[in-house]
């Protein structure tokens, strides 16, 4: 069984975030560029939503959620024994 295409990411400076490199035209794609279209805006190459891609797309939501949780409930994610 083919596990699908492997996408390459590049890490952003000064950030824990990363950016997708289009496997076809090698343009750098920000999350917003393709999350609503599921394809590369430069060459129309379809972006396959793999587990890896899902993690990538959900990362800002998860990060945001965690920081909101920490604001609402300080210490929740830093349990002290
Ligand atoms: Zn492309």
PDB file of the backbone (N, CA, C, O) and the ligand in Angstrom, with CONECT records:
HET     ZN  A 101       1
ATOM      1  N   UNK A   1       0.837  -1.197   0.000  1.00  0.00           N
ATOM      2  CA  UNK A   1       0.000   0.000   0.000  1.00  0.00           C
ATOM      3  C   UNK A   1       0.871   1.245   0.000  1.00  0.00           C
ATOM      4  O   UNK A   1       1.809   1.365   0.787  1.00  0.00           O
ATOM      5  N   UNK A   2       0.554   2.142  -0.869  1.00  0.00           N
ATOM      6  CA  UNK A   2       1.304   3.384  -0.939  1.00  0.00           C
ATOM      7  C   UNK A   2       0.844   4.328   0.171  1.00  0.00           C
ATOM      8  O   UNK A   2      -0.348   4.593   0.325  1.00  0.00           O
ATOM      9  N   UNK A   3       1.778   4.812   0.911  1.00  0.00           N
ATOM     10  CA  UNK A   3       1.413   5.699   2.022  1.00  0.00           C
ATOM     11  C   UNK A   3       1.247   7.140   1.559  1.00  0.00           C
ATOM     12  O   UNK A   3       1.033   8.035   2.376  1.00  0.00           O
ATOM     13  N   UNK A   4       1.344   7.367   0.258  1.00  0.00           N
ATOM     14  CA  UNK A   4       1.115   8.708  -0.258  1.00  0.00           C
ATOM     15  C   UNK A   4       2.383   9.520  -0.395  1.00  0.00           C
ATOM     16  O   UNK A   4       3.479   9.083  -0.042  1.00  0.00           O
ATOM     17  N   UNK A   5       2.200  10.689  -0.909  1.00  0.00           N
ATOM     18  CA  UNK A   5       3.340  11.572  -1.143  1.00  0.00           C
ATOM     19  C   UNK A   5       3.959  12.047   0.155  1.00  0.00           C
ATOM     20  O   UNK A   5       3.287  12.200   1.175  1.00  0.00           O
ATOM     21  N   UNK A   6       5.233  12.269   0.086  1.00  0.00           N
ATOM     22  CA  UNK A   6       5.933  12.881   1.208  1.00  0.00           C
ATOM     23  C   UNK A   6       6.123  14.360   0.893  1.00  0.00           C
ATOM     24  O   UNK A   6       6.623  14.736  -0.167  1.00  0.00           O
ATOM     25  N   UNK A   7       5.716  15.164   1.830  1.00  0.00           N
ATOM     26  CA  UNK A   7       5.889  16.590   1.623  1.00  0.00           C
ATOM     27  C   UNK A   7       7.076  17.096   2.421  1.00  0.00           C
ATOM     28  O   UNK A   7       7.399  16.594   3.498  1.00  0.00           O
ATOM     29  N   UNK A   8       7.693  18.081   1.865  1.00  0.00           N
ATOM     30  CA  UNK A   8       8.829  18.677   2.553  1.00  0.00           C
ATOM     31  C   UNK A   8       8.416  19.962   3.226  1.00  0.00           C
ATOM     32  O   UNK A   8       7.635  20.750   2.691  1.00  0.00           O
ATOM     33  N   UNK A   9       8.949  20.153   4.395  1.00  0.00           N
ATOM     34  CA  UNK A   9       8.689  21.386   5.129  1.00  0.00           C
ATOM     35  C   UNK A   9      10.002  22.097   5.384  1.00  0.00           C
ATOM     36  O   UNK A   9      11.071  21.489   5.442  1.00  0.00           O
ATOM     37  N   UNK A  10       9.888  23.371   5.530  1.00  0.00           N
ATOM     38  CA  UNK A  10      11.061  24.136   5.919  1.00  0.00           C
ATOM     39  C   UNK A  10      10.727  24.877   7.204  1.00  0.00           C
ATOM     40  O   UNK A  10       9.643  25.442   7.345  1.00  0.00           O
ATOM     41  N   UNK A  11      11.649  24.868   8.118  1.00  0.00           N
ATOM     42  CA  UNK A  11      11.407  25.555   9.388  1.00  0.00           C
ATOM     43  C   UNK A  11      11.559  27.056   9.218  1.00  0.00           C
ATOM     44  O   UNK A  11      12.443  27.540   8.511  1.00  0.00           O
ATOM     45  N   UNK A  12      10.676  27.772   9.884  1.00  0.00           N
ATOM     46  CA  UNK A  12      10.750  29.228   9.853  1.00  0.00           C
ATOM     47  C   UNK A  12      11.701  29.716  10.929  1.00  0.00           C
ATOM     48  O   UNK A  12      11.781  29.160  12.025  1.00  0.00           O
ATOM     49  N   UNK A  13      12.412  30.764  10.585  1.00  0.00           N
ATOM     50  CA  UNK A  13      13.278  31.378  11.586  1.00  0.00           C
ATOM     51  C   UNK A  13      12.418  32.047  12.643  1.00  0.00           C
ATOM     52  O   UNK A  13      11.321  32.528  12.359  1.00  0.00           O
ATOM     53  N   UNK A  14      12.923  32.070  13.848  1.00  0.00           N
ATOM     54  CA  UNK A  14      12.250  32.767  14.958  1.00  0.00           C
ATOM     55  C   UNK A  14      10.842  32.235  15.215  1.00  0.00           C
ATOM     56  O   UNK A  14       9.998  32.954  15.748  1.00  0.00           O
ATOM     57  N   UNK A  15      10.589  31.007  14.850  1.00  0.00           N
ATOM     58  CA  UNK A  15       9.262  30.448  15.061  1.00  0.00           C
ATOM     59  C   UNK A  15       9.365  28.938  15.130  1.00  0.00           C
ATOM     60  O   UNK A  15      10.271  28.336  14.555  1.00  0.00           O
ATOM     61  N   UNK A  16       8.427  28.335  15.841  1.00  0.00           N
ATOM     62  CA  UNK A  16       8.392  26.876  15.867  1.00  0.00           C
ATOM     63  C   UNK A  16       7.559  26.362  14.696  1.00  0.00           C
ATOM     64  O   UNK A  16       7.415  25.157  14.495  1.00  0.00           O
ATOM     65  N   UNK A  17       7.022  27.294  13.941  1.00  0.00           N
ATOM     66  CA  UNK A  17       6.175  26.909  12.819  1.00  0.00           C
ATOM     67  C   UNK A  17       7.041  26.501  11.623  1.00  0.00           C
ATOM     68  O   UNK A  17       8.248  26.741  11.590  1.00  0.00           O
ATOM     69  N   UNK A  18       6.388  25.885  10.657  1.00  0.00           N
ATOM     70  CA  UNK A  18       7.109  25.504   9.451  1.00  0.00           C
ATOM     71  C   UNK A  18       6.259  25.784   8.234  1.00  0.00           C
ATOM     72  O   UNK A  18       5.064  26.065   8.328  1.00  0.00           O
ATOM     73  N   UNK A  19       6.911  25.699   7.088  1.00  0.00           N
ATOM     74  CA  UNK A  19       6.255  26.090   5.846  1.00  0.00           C
ATOM     75  C   UNK A  19       6.391  24.935   4.858  1.00  0.00           C
ATOM     76  O   UNK A  19       7.423  24.267   4.802  1.00  0.00           O
ATOM     77  N   UNK A  20       5.349  24.717   4.094  1.00  0.00           N
ATOM     78  CA  UNK A  20       5.341  23.596   3.152  1.00  0.00           C
ATOM     79  C   UNK A  20       5.989  23.997   1.838  1.00  0.00           C
ATOM     80  O   UNK A  20       5.809  25.110   1.345  1.00  0.00           O
ATOM     81  N   UNK A  21       6.747  23.061   1.287  1.00  0.00           N
ATOM     82  CA  UNK A  21       7.323  23.283  -0.029  1.00  0.00           C
ATOM     83  C   UNK A  21       6.531  22.463  -1.037  1.00  0.00           C
ATOM     84  O   UNK A  21       6.428  21.244  -0.902  1.00  0.00           O
ATOM     85  N   UNK A  22       5.970  23.123  -2.045  1.00  0.00           N
ATOM     86  CA  UNK A  22       5.209  22.413  -3.061  1.00  0.00           C
ATOM     87  C   UNK A  22       6.102  21.399  -3.761  1.00  0.00           C
ATOM     88  O   UNK A  22       7.165  21.757  -4.267  1.00  0.00           O
ATOM     89  N   UNK A  23       5.677  20.125  -3.795  1.00  0.00           N
ATOM     90  CA  UNK A  23       6.508  19.083  -4.395  1.00  0.00           C
ATOM     91  C   UNK A  23       6.655  19.236  -5.901  1.00  0.00           C
ATOM     92  O   UNK A  23       7.530  18.618  -6.507  1.00  0.00           O
ATOM     93  N   UNK A  24       5.811  20.050  -6.503  1.00  0.00           N
ATOM     94  CA  UNK A  24       5.832  20.183  -7.952  1.00  0.00           C
ATOM     95  C   UNK A  24       6.586  21.425  -8.422  1.00  0.00           C
ATOM     96  O   UNK A  24       7.472  21.343  -9.273  1.00  0.00           O
ATOM     97  N   UNK A  25       6.218  22.580  -7.854  1.00  0.00           N
ATOM     98  CA  UNK A  25       6.841  23.821  -8.332  1.00  0.00           C
ATOM     99  C   UNK A  25       7.826  24.405  -7.326  1.00  0.00           C
ATOM    100  O   UNK A  25       8.491  25.402  -7.607  1.00  0.00           O
ATOM    101  N   UNK A  26       7.916  23.776  -6.142  1.00  0.00           N
ATOM    102  CA  UNK A  26       8.876  24.170  -5.112  1.00  0.00           C
ATOM    103  C   UNK A  26       8.675  25.573  -4.577  1.00  0.00           C
ATOM    104  O   UNK A  26       9.587  26.167  -4.001  1.00  0.00           O
ATOM    105  N   UNK A  27       7.478  26.097  -4.770  1.00  0.00           N
ATOM    106  CA  UNK A  27       7.159  27.364  -4.109  1.00  0.00           C
ATOM    107  C   UNK A  27       6.932  27.090  -2.624  1.00  0.00           C
ATOM    108  O   UNK A  27       6.536  25.994  -2.225  1.00  0.00           O
ATOM    109  N   UNK A  28       7.192  28.110  -1.829  1.00  0.00           N
ATOM    110  CA  UNK A  28       6.924  27.982  -0.396  1.00  0.00           C
ATOM    111  C   UNK A  28       5.471  28.334  -0.135  1.00  0.00           C
ATOM    112  O   UNK A  28       5.003  29.405  -0.521  1.00  0.00           O
ATOM    113  N   UNK A  29       4.766  27.437   0.516  1.00  0.00           N
ATOM    114  CA  UNK A  29       3.335  27.638   0.743  1.00  0.00           C
ATOM    115  C   UNK A  29       3.039  27.835   2.220  1.00  0.00           C
ATOM    116  O   UNK A  29       3.379  27.001   3.060  1.00  0.00           O
ATOM    117  N   UNK A  30       2.407  28.942   2.511  1.00  0.00           N
ATOM    118  CA  UNK A  30       1.948  29.135   3.878  1.00  0.00           C
ATOM    119  C   UNK A  30       0.657  28.360   4.070  1.00  0.00           C
ATOM    120  O   UNK A  30      -0.055  28.042   3.118  1.00  0.00           O
ATOM    121  N   UNK A  31       0.383  28.072   5.319  1.00  0.00           N
ATOM    122  CA  UNK A  31      -0.811  27.305   5.673  1.00  0.00           C
ATOM    123  C   UNK A  31      -2.076  27.899   5.019  1.00  0.00           C
ATOM    124  O   UNK A  31      -2.906  27.181   4.461  1.00  0.00           O
ATOM    125  N   UNK A  32      -2.187  29.231   5.109  1.00  0.00           N
ATOM    126  CA  UNK A  32      -3.381  29.890   4.569  1.00  0.00           C
ATOM    127  C   UNK A  32      -3.499  29.747   3.055  1.00  0.00           C
ATOM    128  O   UNK A  32      -4.596  29.814   2.500  1.00  0.00           O
ATOM    129  N   UNK A  33      -2.361  29.548   2.394  1.00  0.00           N
ATOM    130  CA  UNK A  33      -2.382  29.464   0.938  1.00  0.00           C
ATOM    131  C   UNK A  33      -3.178  28.273   0.430  1.00  0.00           C
ATOM    132  O   UNK A  33      -3.850  28.359  -0.598  1.00  0.00           O
ATOM    133  N   UNK A  34      -3.102  27.187   1.138  1.00  0.00           N
ATOM    134  CA  UNK A  34      -3.718  25.983   0.577  1.00  0.00           C
ATOM    135  C   UNK A  34      -4.784  25.341   1.455  1.00  0.00           C
ATOM    136  O   UNK A  34      -5.464  24.417   1.009  1.00  0.00           O
ATOM    137  N   UNK A  35      -4.948  25.803   2.682  1.00  0.00           N
ATOM    138  CA  UNK A  35      -5.882  25.068   3.539  1.00  0.00           C
ATOM    139  C   UNK A  35      -7.325  25.177   3.061  1.00  0.00           C
ATOM    140  O   UNK A  35      -8.141  24.300   3.348  1.00  0.00           O
ATOM    141  N   UNK A  36      -7.647  26.253   2.331  1.00  0.00           N
ATOM    142  CA  UNK A  36      -9.027  26.399   1.853  1.00  0.00           C
ATOM    143  C   UNK A  36      -9.220  25.818   0.451  1.00  0.00           C
ATOM    144  O   UNK A  36     -10.349  25.626   0.000  1.00  0.00           O
ATOM    145  N   UNK A  37      -8.113  25.543  -0.229  1.00  0.00           N
ATOM    146  CA  UNK A  37      -8.224  25.101  -1.619  1.00  0.00           C
ATOM    147  C   UNK A  37      -7.738  23.668  -1.820  1.00  0.00           C
ATOM    148  O   UNK A  37      -8.082  23.026  -2.813  1.00  0.00           O
ATOM    149  N   UNK A  38      -6.941  23.169  -0.880  1.00  0.00           N
ATOM    150  CA  UNK A  38      -6.374  21.831  -1.000  1.00  0.00           C
ATOM    151  C   UNK A  38      -5.545  21.662  -2.254  1.00  0.00           C
ATOM    152  O   UNK A  38      -5.395  20.553  -2.767  1.00  0.00           O
ATOM    153  N   UNK A  39      -5.008  22.761  -2.743  1.00  0.00           N
ATOM    154  CA  UNK A  39      -4.076  22.651  -3.856  1.00  0.00           C
ATOM    155  C   UNK A  39      -3.103  23.817  -3.815  1.00  0.00           C
ATOM    156  O   UNK A  39      -3.330  24.816  -3.133  1.00  0.00           O
ATOM    157  N   UNK A  40      -2.020  23.668  -4.555  1.00  0.00           N
ATOM    158  CA  UNK A  40      -1.024  24.723  -4.612  1.00  0.00           C
ATOM    159  C   UNK A  40      -1.569  25.893  -5.430  1.00  0.00           C
ATOM    160  O   UNK A  40      -2.021  25.694  -6.558  1.00  0.00           O
ATOM    161  N   UNK A  41      -1.534  27.108  -4.880  1.00  0.00           N
ATOM    162  CA  UNK A  41      -2.071  28.264  -5.603  1.00  0.00           C
ATOM    163  C   UNK A  41      -1.199  28.674  -6.786  1.00  0.00           C
ATOM    164  O   UNK A  41      -1.621  29.481  -7.615  1.00  0.00           O
ATOM    165  N   UNK A  42       0.004  28.130  -6.873  1.00  0.00           N
ATOM    166  CA  UNK A  42       0.918  28.508  -7.949  1.00  0.00           C
ATOM    167  C   UNK A  42       0.813  27.574  -9.148  1.00  0.00           C
ATOM    168  O   UNK A  42       0.832  28.017 -10.296  1.00  0.00           O
ATOM    169  N   UNK A  43       0.701  26.274  -8.871  1.00  0.00           N
ATOM    170  CA  UNK A  43       0.708  25.330  -9.989  1.00  0.00           C
ATOM    171  C   UNK A  43      -0.527  24.424  -9.988  1.00  0.00           C
ATOM    172  O   UNK A  43      -0.647  23.550 -10.847  1.00  0.00           O
ATOM    173  N   UNK A  44      -1.450  24.620  -9.034  1.00  0.00           N
ATOM    174  CA  UNK A  44      -2.678  23.829  -8.967  1.00  0.00           C
ATOM    175  C   UNK A  44      -2.450  22.362  -8.653  1.00  0.00           C
ATOM    176  O   UNK A  44      -3.344  21.533  -8.821  1.00  0.00           O
ATOM    177  N   UNK A  45      -1.256  22.049  -8.199  1.00  0.00           N
ATOM    178  CA  UNK A  45      -0.998  20.676  -7.808  1.00  0.00           C
ATOM    179  C   UNK A  45      -1.799  20.351  -6.546  1.00  0.00           C
ATOM    180  O   UNK A  45      -1.725  21.085  -5.560  1.00  0.00           O
ATOM    181  N   UNK A  46      -2.562  19.257  -6.569  1.00  0.00           N
ATOM    182  CA  UNK A  46      -3.363  18.935  -5.384  1.00  0.00           C
ATOM    183  C   UNK A  46      -2.487  18.603  -4.190  1.00  0.00           C
ATOM    184  O   UNK A  46      -1.463  17.933  -4.322  1.00  0.00           O
ATOM    185  N   UNK A  47      -2.899  19.077  -3.026  1.00  0.00           N
ATOM    186  CA  UNK A  47      -2.186  18.767  -1.787  1.00  0.00           C
ATOM    187  C   UNK A  47      -2.939  17.657  -1.080  1.00  0.00           C
ATOM    188  O   UNK A  47      -4.110  17.792  -0.724  1.00  0.00           O
ATOM    189  N   UNK A  48      -2.245  16.578  -0.892  1.00  0.00           N
ATOM    190  CA  UNK A  48      -2.857  15.419  -0.247  1.00  0.00           C
ATOM    191  C   UNK A  48      -2.858  15.622   1.269  1.00  0.00           C
ATOM    192  O   UNK A  48      -1.824  15.916   1.868  1.00  0.00           O
ATOM    193  N   UNK A  49      -4.025  15.463   1.872  1.00  0.00           N
ATOM    194  CA  UNK A  49      -4.107  15.671   3.322  1.00  0.00           C
ATOM    195  C   UNK A  49      -3.788  14.361   4.039  1.00  0.00           C
ATOM    196  O   UNK A  49      -4.661  13.528   4.285  1.00  0.00           O
ATOM    197  N   UNK A  50      -2.536  14.216   4.358  1.00  0.00           N
ATOM    198  CA  UNK A  50      -2.086  13.043   5.110  1.00  0.00           C
ATOM    199  C   UNK A  50      -2.141  13.369   6.600  1.00  0.00           C
ATOM    200  O   UNK A  50      -2.485  14.484   6.990  1.00  0.00           O
ATOM    201  N   UNK A  51      -1.800  12.388   7.419  1.00  0.00           N
ATOM    202  CA  UNK A  51      -1.739  12.640   8.859  1.00  0.00           C
ATOM    203  C   UNK A  51      -0.771  13.768   9.173  1.00  0.00           C
ATOM    204  O   UNK A  51      -1.022  14.627  10.018  1.00  0.00           O
ATOM    205  N   UNK A  52       0.349  13.728   8.454  1.00  0.00           N
ATOM    206  CA  UNK A  52       1.375  14.750   8.658  1.00  0.00           C
ATOM    207  C   UNK A  52       0.826  16.132   8.334  1.00  0.00           C
ATOM    208  O   UNK A  52       1.072  17.105   9.048  1.00  0.00           O
ATOM    209  N   UNK A  53       0.070  16.192   7.229  1.00  0.00           N
ATOM    210  CA  UNK A  53      -0.501  17.459   6.796  1.00  0.00           C
ATOM    211  C   UNK A  53      -1.574  17.934   7.778  1.00  0.00           C
ATOM    212  O   UNK A  53      -1.698  19.128   8.052  1.00  0.00           O
ATOM    213  N   UNK A  54      -2.339  16.989   8.297  1.00  0.00           N
ATOM    214  CA  UNK A  54      -3.369  17.347   9.267  1.00  0.00           C
ATOM    215  C   UNK A  54      -2.733  17.948  10.525  1.00  0.00           C
ATOM    216  O   UNK A  54      -3.212  18.947  11.062  1.00  0.00           O
ATOM    217  N   UNK A  55      -1.662  17.329  10.975  1.00  0.00           N
ATOM    218  CA  UNK A  55      -0.950  17.873  12.134  1.00  0.00           C
ATOM    219  C   UNK A  55      -0.498  19.294  11.848  1.00  0.00           C
ATOM    220  O   UNK A  55      -0.599  20.191  12.685  1.00  0.00           O
ATOM    221  N   UNK A  56       0.003  19.463  10.630  1.00  0.00           N
ATOM    222  CA  UNK A  56       0.512  20.772  10.235  1.00  0.00           C
ATOM    223  C   UNK A  56      -0.609  21.811  10.215  1.00  0.00           C
ATOM    224  O   UNK A  56      -0.444  22.926  10.709  1.00  0.00           O
ATOM    225  N   UNK A  57      -1.750  21.431   9.638  1.00  0.00           N
ATOM    226  CA  UNK A  57      -2.876  22.364   9.539  1.00  0.00           C
ATOM    227  C   UNK A  57      -3.472  22.688  10.911  1.00  0.00           C
ATOM    228  O   UNK A  57      -3.937  23.801  11.155  1.00  0.00           O
ATOM    229  N   UNK A  58      -3.447  21.695  11.794  1.00  0.00           N
ATOM    230  CA  UNK A  58      -4.086  21.891  13.096  1.00  0.00           C
ATOM    231  C   UNK A  58      -3.168  22.539  14.127  1.00  0.00           C
ATOM    232  O   UNK A  58      -3.617  22.971  15.189  1.00  0.00           O
ATOM    233  N   UNK A  59      -1.900  22.601  13.807  1.00  0.00           N
ATOM    234  CA  UNK A  59      -0.936  23.085  14.795  1.00  0.00           C
ATOM    235  C   UNK A  59      -1.292  24.452  15.388  1.00  0.00           C
ATOM    236  O   UNK A  59      -1.277  24.597  16.611  1.00  0.00           O
ATOM    237  N   UNK A  60      -1.612  25.461  14.566  1.00  0.00           N
ATOM    238  CA  UNK A  60      -1.934  26.769  15.159  1.00  0.00           C
ATOM    239  C   UNK A  60      -3.165  26.723  16.045  1.00  0.00           C
ATOM    240  O   UNK A  60      -3.255  27.450  17.035  1.00  0.00           O
ATOM    241  N   UNK A  61      -4.113  25.867  15.689  1.00  0.00           N
ATOM    242  CA  UNK A  61      -5.337  25.741  16.498  1.00  0.00           C
ATOM    243  C   UNK A  61      -4.997  25.124  17.846  1.00  0.00           C
ATOM    244  O   UNK A  61      -5.454  25.581  18.894  1.00  0.00           O
ATOM    245  N   UNK A  62      -4.194  24.087  17.792  1.00  0.00           N
ATOM    246  CA  UNK A  62      -3.790  23.419  19.033  1.00  0.00           C
ATOM    247  C   UNK A  62      -2.945  24.351  19.899  1.00  0.00           C
ATOM    248  O   UNK A  62      -3.151  24.442  21.109  1.00  0.00           O
ATOM    249  N   UNK A  63      -1.992  25.042  19.268  1.00  0.00           N
ATOM    250  CA  UNK A  63      -1.146  25.967  20.018  1.00  0.00           C
ATOM    251  C   UNK A  63      -1.983  27.056  20.672  1.00  0.00           C
ATOM    252  O   UNK A  63      -1.769  27.423  21.827  1.00  0.00           O
ATOM    253  N   UNK A  64      -2.932  27.557  19.910  1.00  0.00           N
ATOM    254  CA  UNK A  64      -3.814  28.606  20.393  1.00  0.00           C
ATOM    255  C   UNK A  64      -4.648  28.113  21.563  1.00  0.00           C
ATOM    256  O   UNK A  64      -4.830  28.812  22.560  1.00  0.00           O
ATOM    257  N   UNK A  65      -5.144  26.904  21.419  1.00  0.00           N
ATOM    258  CA  UNK A  65      -5.966  26.300  22.453  1.00  0.00           C
ATOM    259  C   UNK A  65      -5.172  26.145  23.744  1.00  0.00           C
ATOM    260  O   UNK A  65      -5.654  26.463  24.831  1.00  0.00           O
ATOM    261  N   UNK A  66      -3.951  25.653  23.602  1.00  0.00           N
ATOM    262  CA  UNK A  66      -3.109  25.444  24.778  1.00  0.00           C
ATOM    263  C   UNK A  66      -2.808  26.769  25.465  1.00  0.00           C
ATOM    264  O   UNK A  66      -2.855  26.858  26.692  1.00  0.00           O
ATOM    265  N   UNK A  67      -2.496  27.806  24.676  1.00  0.00           N
ATOM    266  CA  UNK A  67      -2.181  29.080  25.324  1.00  0.00           C
ATOM    267  C   UNK A  67      -3.425  29.690  25.958  1.00  0.00           C
ATOM    268  O   UNK A  67      -3.329  30.352  26.991  1.00  0.00           O
ATOM    269  N   UNK A  68      -4.596  29.474  25.353  1.00  0.00           N
ATOM    270  CA  UNK A  68      -5.833  29.932  25.979  1.00  0.00           C
ATOM    271  C   UNK A  68      -6.098  29.206  27.288  1.00  0.00           C
ATOM    272  O   UNK A  68      -6.515  29.808  28.278  1.00  0.00           O
ATOM    273  N   UNK A  69      -5.850  27.904  27.277  1.00  0.00           N
ATOM    274  CA  UNK A  69      -6.040  27.112  28.489  1.00  0.00           C
ATOM    275  C   UNK A  69      -5.115  27.607  29.592  1.00  0.00           C
ATOM    276  O   UNK A  69      -5.509  27.698  30.755  1.00  0.00           O
ATOM    277  N   UNK A  70      -3.897  27.922  29.220  1.00  0.00           N
ATOM    278  CA  UNK A  70      -2.939  28.389  30.209  1.00  0.00           C
ATOM    279  C   UNK A  70      -3.334  29.743  30.779  1.00  0.00           C
ATOM    280  O   UNK A  70      -3.060  30.050  31.939  1.00  0.00           O
ATOM    281  N   UNK A  71      -3.991  30.556  29.933  1.00  0.00           N
ATOM    282  CA  UNK A  71      -4.431  31.860  30.415  1.00  0.00           C
ATOM    283  C   UNK A  71      -5.633  31.713  31.346  1.00  0.00           C
ATOM    284  O   UNK A  71      -5.727  32.383  32.375  1.00  0.00           O
ATOM    285  N   UNK A  72      -6.551  30.820  30.961  1.00  0.00           N
ATOM    286  CA  UNK A  72      -7.763  30.649  31.757  1.00  0.00           C
ATOM    287  C   UNK A  72      -7.487  29.910  33.058  1.00  0.00           C
ATOM    288  O   UNK A  72      -8.065  30.210  34.102  1.00  0.00           O
ATOM    289  N   UNK A  73      -6.599  28.949  32.968  1.00  0.00           N
ATOM    290  CA  UNK A  73      -6.305  28.118  34.125  1.00  0.00           C
ATOM    291  C   UNK A  73      -4.792  28.044  34.312  1.00  0.00           C
ATOM    292  O   UNK A  73      -4.168  27.039  33.972  1.00  0.00           O
ATOM    293  N   UNK A  74      -4.211  29.101  34.848  1.00  0.00           N
ATOM    294  CA  UNK A  74      -2.748  29.098  34.985  1.00  0.00           C
ATOM    295  C   UNK A  74      -2.283  27.889  35.782  1.00  0.00           C
ATOM    296  O   UNK A  74      -2.839  27.557  36.829  1.00  0.00           O
ATOM    297  N   UNK A  75      -1.270  27.253  35.267  1.00  0.00           N
ATOM    298  CA  UNK A  75      -0.711  26.118  35.990  1.00  0.00           C
ATOM    299  C   UNK A  75      -1.280  24.785  35.577  1.00  0.00           C
ATOM    300  O   UNK A  75      -0.753  23.742  35.964  1.00  0.00           O
ATOM    301  N   UNK A  76      -2.354  24.797  34.794  1.00  0.00           N
ATOM    302  CA  UNK A  76      -2.977  23.533  34.413  1.00  0.00           C
ATOM    303  C   UNK A  76      -1.989  22.604  33.707  1.00  0.00           C
ATOM    304  O   UNK A  76      -1.976  21.393  33.925  1.00  0.00           O
ATOM    305  N   UNK A  77      -1.158  23.219  32.849  1.00  0.00           N
ATOM    306  CA  UNK A  77      -0.232  22.392  32.088  1.00  0.00           C
ATOM    307  C   UNK A  77       1.166  22.334  32.715  1.00  0.00           C
ATOM    308  O   UNK A  77       2.126  21.865  32.103  1.00  0.00           O
ATOM    309  N   UNK A  78       1.243  22.813  33.922  1.00  0.00           N
ATOM    310  CA  UNK A  78       2.517  22.732  34.626  1.00  0.00           C
ATOM    311  C   UNK A  78       2.286  22.128  36.002  1.00  0.00           C
ATOM    312  O   UNK A  78       2.497  22.785  37.022  1.00  0.00           O
ATOM    313  N   UNK A  79       1.854  20.885  36.024  1.00  0.00           N
ATOM    314  CA  UNK A  79       1.515  20.268  37.325  1.00  0.00           C
ATOM    315  C   UNK A  79       2.713  20.226  38.260  1.00  0.00           C
ATOM    316  O   UNK A  79       3.830  19.915  37.846  1.00  0.00           O
ATOM    317  N   UNK A  80       2.473  20.537  39.502  1.00  0.00           N
ATOM    318  CA  UNK A  80       3.534  20.458  40.497  1.00  0.00           C
ATOM    319  C   UNK A  80       3.272  19.256  41.384  1.00  0.00           C
ATOM    320  O   UNK A  80       2.135  18.959  41.751  1.00  0.00           O
ATOM    321  N   UNK A  81       4.344  18.584  41.711  1.00  0.00           N
ATOM    322  CA  UNK A  81       4.158  17.387  42.522  1.00  0.00           C
ATOM    323  C   UNK A  81       4.347  17.726  44.000  1.00  0.00           C
ATOM    324  O   UNK A  81       4.231  16.848  44.855  1.00  0.00           O
TER     325      UNK A  81
HETATM  326 ZN    ZN A 101       3.009  24.260  -6.735  1.00  0.00          ZN
END
